[in-house]
Amino acid sequence: LERHVADASAAVVLDAGAGTGQVGEHLSRLGFSHVLGVDLSAPMLRIAATKGCYRELLRGDLTDRTLLPPGSLDAVVCVGTLTPNHVEDGATLHTWLEWLRPGGV
């Protein structure tokens, strides 16, 4: 991700399916400081909150188009969250693309 984002410290990055915050910790070590974590599990988000690497944590459904405003993100990172149900018809990925700014990754 750091090769594809010009300024890690200014980029708004979605950690889709943030869970307990492992990816957020890694992004923080790489210099990303505007990380938004989203997950369905409140208990997992409580653990993620203790890591101190998220600008904001939201409990929400990543298939909900209204969860985030269009064009509000510079990047989306997703590790271990997508299932065949998310990608078969492409709707979830299209939703995430709508959340990206032009040129986002």
N, C-alpha and C positions, 0 to 999 in steps of 0.2 A: 504494500500500500504506500509506503513512504517513497517509493520510486515514481508513483503516479500522482502524488499530491505535491504541489509546488511548495506549500508552506504548512507543515504539519501543525504548528502551533495555532494557526488560524482556521484550519479546516474543521468543519462540523461533520462528525462521523457518527453514524448509527451503528451500534453493536446490536444487531438483530438477533434476539434470543440470548440476551446477556448472561442469563443464568447466575452463577455465583461470582462473575466478574473476572474470570481468567483472561479473556481476550482484552478487556479493558485495562488490566494491569500491563499487559504486553504493549498495547497502544500507548499507554502513558510513558513507558520506558523509551518508546520511540519518539517521544516529543509531542504526541497528540494530546491536547488539553481540553478540547471541546467535544468530548465523547458523550453521546446520549445512549443509554442502555434501555432496551425494551424487552420485557419478558412477561409471560402469563403468570408466572409463579411468584407470588408475594414473598414466600419464605426465601426463595433464591435471591430475589432482589434485596432483601434485608441483609443477606451475606455480602452481596455486591456492594452495598452502601458502605460497608466497613472497610473496603479497599481504598477509598479516597481517590479513585481515578475517573469518576464520572461527573460531568457537569450536571447531568440530570438523569434520573431513573424513572421510567414510566411502567406501570403495569398495564399491558394492553395486548391486543391481538394484532399480530403483524399482517394479517390478511384484511384488516379494516382500513379502507382507503382514506377514511377521515381521521385516522390516528395522528398524522402529521400533515402540515401544510405542503402543498406542491412546491417544488423548488427550494426546499429548506435545508437540504443536505449536500455536502461535497462528496461524501463517500458512504457506502454501505458495506459492512463487514458481517459475515454470517458464518459461524463455525459450529457444526454439529446440530443445526436446528432444522434445516430443510428436510422434508420427507417427500416421497413421490406425490402425496396429496397436494403439496404446495406448488409443485412444478408441472404436473401433468398438463393442465390447461394453460399454464403461463400467467394466470391472473395475479398471483402473488408477486411474481417478478415484475410484472407490468406496474403494479401498485408501487413497488419500491422505485422503479424508474421514474415515476411521476414525482416522487419525493426528492429526486436528485436535481441539482442545479444543472444548467447546460455545462457540459464538459465534466460532469461528476463521474465517479467510478464506483 
